């Protein structure tokens, strides 16, 4: 099993904005049997096997640098569902608005 790490993860919206991208296309490679994503700027990215349809692609997604630690495979970008790292959510805390601290009165 190849060990790897994800880094520089951002939402697909942030990634697209930072890179002048206006469209992701989910494509299928018949030779490999795998999906991949292309952009209107010519970028090609790997895609998680959890993204198999337009419905999946239109859910919140993230883009990460995927860095295999096998010493052979080059790092590449991967599109994957947001928040599906496998960790169980134990609790959630929500905020109507972000609290603003007044540091001068807390001293």
N, C-alpha and C positions, 0 to 999 in steps of 0.2 A: 504494500500500500504506500503510495506517495504521500508524504506529509507536505502540507502547504499552509500558507496563511493569507488572510485577507487583510488589506490595508487601504488607507485613503478612501474609505467608503463614504459615499454621498448619495443623496436621493437622485433618482433619474432626472427630476426636474432641475435640480442644481447642476448636475453634470451637463445636461443639454444646454442650459443657459450659459455656463462657463465655456462651452465649446462651440457655440453658434449652431447647435443642432435643432432642427424643427421637427424631425420625424425619426422614429425607430421603426424598422420593418423586421418582423419575425420570419425567418426563412428556414427551409428544410433542405439539408444536403442528403440527397438520395444515396450517394456513395458511402457516406459515413453513418447514415441513419440518425444524424443529430441535427437539432435546431441551432441556429445562430442568429444574431441580430446585426443588421447593417443600418447605417444612418445616411441621411441625405448629404452628409459631408464626406462620405466615402469610408468612414470608420467601420471596422468589422469587430464584433465582440462575441465572446462565448456567452452562452445563456444556460442558466440552471435547468436541470431536467424537470423542475417544478413549473416551468413556463412552457406550455405546449399549445396555447391558443391565444386569440385576440383578447378574450376575457382575462386570462392570466396576465398578459402584457399590460392591460389597462388597470390592473390593481397597483397599489403602491409598490414600486420597485426601487432597488438601489443598484449602484454601479460600484464595484470594488476592483482594486488591483489584486489579482490572484497570483501568488508567488510560490510555485512548486519548489520544494526544497530538495529536489533530486539532483541538482547540479547540471541538468541537461536541458530541461524544458524552460523556455523563456517565460518571464512573467507576461500575463495578458489581462485584459479587462473582462469582467464577467458581470452580466445583468442577472439579478436574482431578486426573489420576493423580499420585501422589507420585513424585518422582524421575524424571520423564520430560521434563526440560528439553532433552534432545538432546545433552547433554555426554557424551562417552565416558568410562566409568570406567577409569582407568589403573591404579589400585591400591587396595587396601582394607586397612585395619588394624583389627583387632578387639580388644576388651578384655573379659575375663571380668568384671571389676569395674573401676570407675573408680579410677585411682591417686589416692592421697591424699598430698599433699605436706606435709612438715613443714618449714615455712619457717624455723623457729628453728635447725635443724641445718644448713641450707643456706647460712648466711651466713658 
